[in-house]
Amino acid sequence: MTTHYWAYQPSHPAYRHGWPTIINDTRLIIDHVRGLSIVIAGPDGHRGPILDPGEVIGFNGDATTDLAGDSFTLLAPLPGHPRGLPTATARCTTNRKPYELAVTAVLLRCALLVPAAFAVGSDGRWDGEWRTGARQWPAAATGHSPRSIVADLFGTNPVGNPLREDIIGAGLAGPSLEPTRIQVYDVEHDVMLEVTPAETVAGLFRYARTLGPGTPAAGVAEQRAIELAQQHGLSRLSPRGGAMQ
């Protein structure tokens, strides 16, 4: 497994209802993975993971041993939106580093816990690495996989393959915003961001501002917004709308 993708609706009632369980189960998964000689650190690869019920889930591998990759981030539930249920999209490239076991187990748990509001895709095969794990992981993790961890910890073993080929077209339940392009002012860089799809980046920046400057969770949300903008090829515009060189 290399890259994993997910789409979710942070303001969906099912996500809001399931969030306490997601927080608790993520903690259980991290503790289990750590017991397999895998270090789970904070979003920047240092210190500890963030499991804040009011803000965000964020973790990574161990940067001190070059075992960190993309940070894994889930937003806490957001207030309802008058135009429907905005869908956030994210991705995490793990390059088969050991923390991938925690990433994939949490994603699988979320997809099974709140299928109406959470969809997962992956470069890995459901009957391959998702079932057997990766050879690159520590010897203590041999025989462990996201499927086995979710089954052992929560007694859940899906009959079918829950991974989606297209998370954008996954058809999450409930009303959703039509794909649109909006402009969002980035105060720090004095630019306008032209955003697509459906307020993902805008929502992350707004959410970061509500968390307060300098808080770890705000930094995670801002970094995730920048990563998503880069991944989706979003253009940066000047405050007057002209393209920046």
Protein Blocks (a to p, Z undefined) as FASTA:
>chain_A
ZZdcddddfkbmklmmmmmmmmmmmmmmmmmmmmnopacddfkopajddddfklogcddd
dfknopaccdddddddddddfkbcadddddddeklpaklmmmmmmmmmmmmmmmmloccd
dfbdfklmmmnopfkbcfklgoiafklmmmmmnopacfbdfbdfblmlnopghjdddddd
dddddfklopacdddeehllmmmmmmmmmnoghiaklmmmmmmmmmmmmmnopacddfko
pacZZ
